[in-house]
């Protein structure tokens, strides 16, 4: 899907701001049972009722808020970056990818960050900040300051693919970044969106459906995939997720730690915003 109307949530998403949440009913219990317990994953998430606004943002070590967003000229999508010290006045810093990559399609990023209390703060790994991005395969970029970025490339100077679609899975057509990538003791947990192929996808879910998955990358090497959920943990099963501007969509975007719980915000059928909640578990020994 080229552009979701709800790429507007949380740290390093398209817009930082107030989110007015639409009511949701609890998720199907059988859906949660389909997923095996995985020590590194953030599970389970349960869809809940909520009408409360939440202000969600994230920051740099120096307290500066960072926002990425997508610019689109009708032909090419390009990631851009802006910064603020108060969430009101913003400074635009231009395109994320520069030089010979300036005209490359880029959107849907997830910067590696760590939970610090109820804040989410970008963290360096091996002296660099890291960003996952992409809406076909997933790629990587690095930065010294969260403003100026360089893509990680292969021997042919092409974007290096670090996560790909899987045949016969819910993410058989494409993979696309969701919220920030969470740095934990187990590794980097990346919550992402996957789209199902009409033919050659997961036959248990709708053709073209958008569902959510999770992948684990090495905490010392963000390009090294360690593990990946076999099944989606969030999929369209409510009327407002199944039918809307774009049917069959649960598109995850924002992840907020608040009062001992994770609040995961997602767009439904490109028409509403919903939330699912999971307890924040203490780090395992």
N, C-alpha and C positions, 0 to 999 in steps of 0.2 A: 504494500500500500504506500503510495507516494507521500501523502501527508495526513497525519492524524490530527484531529482538531484538539486533542488533549495532550499534545507534547508541551505541557505547560506546568509541570510540577517539579518542585524541590530543587535541591542543589544540583547544578550542572545540567538541569533540564532546560526546556525552551523558555519558560517564564517562571519567575519566583513571585509568589503572591498569595492572596487569600483564596482558599478553595472552599466553595460551598458544595457540600456533599449531598448527593441524592440517596434516598433510602434504598437499602439492599436487604435481602433476606438471607438467612444462613445458607452456606453452600451445601450441596448434596453430600451426605455423610459417606456414601459409597465412593465418591470421588476422592476423598481424603484417604480412605482405606486402600486405594489402589497404589499408593506411593509407599514404598518401603522406607523405614526409618533410616535416615542418612545423617551421620553425626555432624557433618560440616554444613548441611543445608539449613536454611531458615524455614522451618516447618513445625506444625501445619499452619496454614493461613485459613481463616474462616471469614467468609463474607458477613458483614454485620450491618445493622441499622445505624445511621448517623446523619445528623443534620447540623453538626457543629463545624464552624469555620476553623481552620488551622493555618497559621502562618509558618511556612516551611522554607528554610534557607540553609546554606552551608557556607563555610568560610575557609580562608587560608590561615596559616599559623599566626599571621599578624592581624587577624580579625577582618580582613578584606573579604567581601562576598564576591563569589565568582558565578557568572551565569553564561552558559552557552545557549545559542539559539540558531535556528536555521533560516538562512536567507535564500530566496528562490526567485529567479528571474524569468520563470516560465519554461526554462530549459534545463538548468542545472541547479541542484541544491548544494549549498555550501555552508558549513559550520562557521559561526562567528562567535566572538567572545566579548563580554563586557564585565566591568567590575564596579563595585560600590562599597562605600563605608557605612551606609545607613539604609540601604534597600529602597531609597527614594530617588536619589540622584545617581545616574549611571554614566559611566564612561565607556563608549564603544571603542574597542581595540581592533576592529576589522576581522578579516578572515582568519580562521584557525590554520588552514593550510595555505602556504605561500609558495613563491617561486614557480617551478615547473608543475607543481601540483595545484596551482590556483584554480584551474578549471576542472578539477576532479570532483566527481559527485561525492559529497560527504554529509552525513547527518546521523542523528541518534547516537550521542556519545554517552560514555559512563566513565567518569574520572575515579581513579582509585582513592578511596578515603577511609578514614577510621572513625569509629564512634568514640567520642570523648564526652562522657556524661550524656547529656541530651543534645549535644552538638555533633555535627558531622564535619570533620576537618580533613582536607586533602593531605596525603602523606607521600613523602618521597620513598622510592625503593631504588637502592643503588645510586643514590644521588640525583634521581630524576622523578618528576611527576609522570604518571601514566594515564592514558585515556584509551578506552575501547571505543570504537565507532564502526558504523556500517549498518546497512539494511539489506544485505544479500548474504555475504560472509561477514565476519567481524574482523577488524583490523586494529592496529595499535599506533599510538603516537606518543611522543615524550616531550617534556618541557622542563626548563629550569625555573620558570616563574608562573606557570599556569596561563600565561598570555601568549607566548610565542611557542609554536609547536612544530615538531618534525615527525613525519610518518616513519614507522618502522617498515623497511622495504626488504625485498629478497634480492637474490643475485642479479635479477633482471631489472632492478630499480622499480618494481611494482609493489603495491601495498602487500605486506606479508599477511596472509590469511591465517588466523589462529583459532577460528571456530567456524564450522561449516554446517549447512543443512544435512539431514540424515534421511536416507530413503526409508520409507515405511514408518516414519515417526511423525509426531505432531509438528515438528520443525523441518519438514521435508522440502519445503519451497524456499524458505529464507530464515535467517536469524537476524535479530535487530536488538540493539542495546536497550535496556530499560532504565532503572535508577542508577545512581553511582555504584561502583563496584566496591564491596565492603571488605576491607582488610581485616582478617581475623587470625587467631593463632593457628587455625587449620589451613589457611590459605586465603586467596582472594575469591569471595563469593560474588559471582555475577548473575544477577537476575535478568533474564532476557526474554524477548518475545519471539515466538516461532509461528510461521504460517504453514498450513497444511496444503499439500498438493491436491489437485482434483483427482489425479491418477498417480498412484505410487506413493501415497501418503499413509496416514493412520486411518484405517477404515472405520474406527470406532468413534471418530469425531467428524464434524461436517466438513465438506469440501471447502477449502479456502479459509477455514477458521483460524483465528489468531488466539493462541494459548501461551501460557507463561512457563518457562523452564528455568533451571539453575545449573550453572557450571562452576567448577572449582579450579582455580589456577594457582600455581606455585607462588608463595608469598615472596620468594626471592627472585623469581623469573616470571613476570606477568604474561609471557608468551607461552608458557608451558602448561598445557591442559592436564589436570590430574584426574578429574572425575566429572560426571555429568548425570543428571537425573534421567532415568529411562522414560519416565512419563511426565506429562505436564502436571503442574500443581494448581493451576487455575485455568479454567476454560469456560466458554459461554454455555450457560445452562439456565439463565433467567430470561424472561421475555425482553427486557431492555438491553440484554447482551446479544440476543439472537436477532433482533429486528431493530433497525435504525437507519441512519444515513449510510452506513456500511454494515451489512449484516455479519453476525457470527464473530464478534470482536470482544476480547478482553485484552487490553493493551496496557501493560504495567509501565508506570512512569516515575512515581515518587515513593520513597521509603523514609519514614520518620520514626525515630525512637522517642517515645513519649510515655512517661509514667510506667516504665517496665514492660512496654509492649512495642512491637513494630506495627506501624500503620502503613499499609501498602495501598497506594492510590492507583487506580487504573481507569482508562476510558472504556466505555461500554457502547459497542456498535457506533462509535464516533458520534455519540449523541448525548451521553451523560458521563458523570464521574462517580465512581463507586470506591469503596474501601474494604479491605480485608485486614484482619488483625491476627498477630501471632505473638506469643510471649517471648520476651528477651531472656534467653537462658544464660546462666553464668558460664564462663569459659570452662571447658573440661580439662582435667589434669592430664 
